[in-house]
C-alpha cells in the first residue's frame, strides 16, 4: 500500500488456523466474554514492575502459538471469528448455483476453484507456462522489459513497482508513482547484513530459489540461482532503508517524462506505460531516484540470460502458492518455516478462505457486513471519535511548547479530520471481473489484473474521496495523510477492541485508544508534515518543529533501549511514528473516558479494579501476543510497529495517569523518570 497507509497494528491477513469446531468455540467465547477476563492476569508480578505480564500473563500462558502460526494474538482470534462467519457464507455460495456475474456466483465459484486440489495437481506448471515460454524466447532486453510490464498487471513484481495514487503535494490529483521493488527476501537489510543468522537466511534463500527453478525443469538451476541472488543483492545495496522510506520529503521526487527517460535510459518508459494502460502521463513521482539510476546500470550490465532467469523467478514466486503441492510446500518451507518459524501449513479450506477474501475484498465485505455488522456499533464509535477529537483539541490548546501560530494550523487540521466507520457507502463494481469454478490460477490472474486496471484507471480522474484502502472485514484500522481521514472497518469493531456490552473503561482502553492512535498519526513525526487538505506542506514554525523533534527523539531513545531478544533491540527510528501514535492514542483515550464519565457518571470498581485501572487493562489486552523468535526477528527488521509487549510498556511508562492508577512511582520499571519521560501531545 501507499506509504500514507498507517495501520494501527501488524498488517494481519486472514489467519484462521483451527478446526471448524475450535473456531466456533473461539467465536462463542469471544461473544460470551466481551469484558476483561480475570484469567488474563498474572498477579504474581507487580503491575509497576511489568504491566504487560501482570495484565495478560495468564493469557500468554494459556494461549501458546498454534503450529500453523508464527504468532498468536487478539487480532488472530478476532480474525478467526470473522473467518468462521465467512466460511458459512462461502459454503452456502459454493453449494448452490447462482446467476452468472452475481456476487454469490463469483465468491462461490472462486472458493470452489481453490478447493479443487486435484485440478491443481493435474495442471502442474501449465498455468504459468506461457509466461515462462515468453521469457525464454525473448531475444533482447527491450522485449524482456516489455514482458515485465505485461506481467506486472497480474501481480508479478520485478525491478520496480508502479502505481497511481494521490500527489502528496496536490492531494486533489492522482499521479503515477515509481518505487523500488523486486526483492525476494523481506527487506534490503537481509542482503546487506553479514552476521551469522543473516548468512544462514541468505544461504537458505539461494537454496530455495534453486529448488524452485528445478521444479520448472530449469537445467541450469544450480548456476542460475546464485545469479538471481546476486542481481537482487545489487538491487538491495542501492535501495533505500525502511527508515529512509518513512520520510515523505525524501521520497517525493517529481520528474517529467523527459527527465525520467534521462534518469534511466535502458527502460523505455513510453512503451512501458503503454503496455500497462497508462495514458497521458506528464509527470511521475520517483520515490528512490538513486535506486532507479543504479537499476538502469544493472540492466545494462547483467547478461540477457541472467535477467531472463530473474524474471522467471519473479513469475514463479508470484504464483508458487497457487500451483501444485510441490510448489506450495517449497514456498511454505522457506517463507513460513524458515523466515517465520511456522511449523505446519494451514488446511486447504483455511487457505481458500484467505485467497478468496484477498482477491475479492469488497465483494466479500459486502456479504459480510450485510449479515454481521450491527449499525448501533457505527453510531457508538462515531461518538467516541468526536469525544477523542474534543480531547485532542483541548490538549493542543494547552500545549506550552507550541506557539499560537502553529496551534491554529494544528487545530485546523484536527477539525478537518474525516472518519469512515464499518463499510463504504459506495461499493466497488466487480461486474467486469470474470470468475469460474474450474481454474484457480486464472481466477487469481483475473482478480489481480482487475485490481491493477482499477488503480491505473484513476489517472486523470478526480480523486475518489469515498475510496477505502481496507476491506470491511479486516481486523485493523488506518489513517490516510493524503485524505486526512481515519478509517475503522467493521472487522475490528469486536471484542477485545470493542463491545456494546463492555463497560466504557474497557471500550475506551480498546477501540478508544485505537481511535486516538489514528488521530495521532496525523501528528506523528511524518504525518505532521501534511496539512489539513492532505498536502505535504510545512505548517510549523521552525522553532516549534525543533521542539517537536526534540520530544520525538526521547521516544526514539526509549524504544532503542528495549531488547526483545538479548542480541536485538527495537529500531526506535523505524517505529517512531507508531510509538508516537500509541502514546498519543492512549493519552487521548484516557481523557476522553474521563469526559464521557462526567456525562454518564463514574462507576464503582468492577472485579476490584477502578475504571482508570480497567482502562489500562483494556489497552493491554488489545496487544496480547505470543510470537516465534524467527517471526520476532523478521518483524523487528521490517515492521514499523513495535512488538505487542512494548506497545503496552512503552506508552504507559510515560503516563503519569498510569502511575497514579496503580500506585507506581520512580524508580519502578513502569515509570520513566521525569528526565526520560516522553510527552508530546
Secondary structure as UniProt FT lines:
FT   TURN            3..4
FT   STRAND          5..7
FT   HELIX           20..32
FT   HELIX           38..40
FT   TURN            43..44
FT   TURN            47..49
FT   HELIX           51..62
FT   TURN            67..68
FT   STRAND          71..73
FT   HELIX           74..94
FT   TURN            100..101
FT   HELIX           103..115
FT   HELIX           117..123
FT   TURN            124..125
FT   HELIX           126..136
FT   HELIX           141..152
FT   TURN            153..155
FT   STRAND          160..167
FT   TURN            168..169
FT   STRAND          170..180
FT   HELIX           189..192
FT   HELIX           196..215
FT   TURN            216..217
FT   TURN            219..220
FT   HELIX           221..237
FT   HELIX           242..245
FT   HELIX           248..251
FT   STRAND          254..256
FT   HELIX           257..263
FT   TURN            265..266
FT   HELIX           269..276
FT   STRAND          283..286
FT   HELIX           289..301
FT   HELIX           304..319
FT   HELIX           320..322
FT   HELIX           325..332
FT   HELIX           333..338
FT   HELIX           339..340
FT   HELIX           348..359
FT   HELIX           361..372
FT   HELIX           375..398
FT   HELIX           404..416
FT   STRAND          418..422
FT   TURN            431..432
FT   HELIX           440..456
FT   TURN            457..460
FT   TURN            465..466
FT   TURN            472..473
FT   STRAND          477..480
FT   TURN            481..484
FT   STRAND          485..489
FT   HELIX           490..492
FT   TURN            495..497
FT   TURN            500..501
FT   HELIX           504..507
FT   HELIX           508..512
FT   HELIX           513..521
FT   TURN            522..523
FT   TURN            525..526
FT   HELIX           527..529
FT   TURN            532..533
FT   HELIX           542..560
FT   TURN            566..567
FT   TURN            572..575
FT   HELIX           576..600
FT   TURN            607..608
FT   HELIX           611..622
FT   STRAND          625..627
FT   HELIX           629..638
FT   HELIX           644..652
FT   TURN            653..654
FT   HELIX           656..662
FT   TURN            666..667
FT   TURN            669..670
FT   TURN            674..676
//
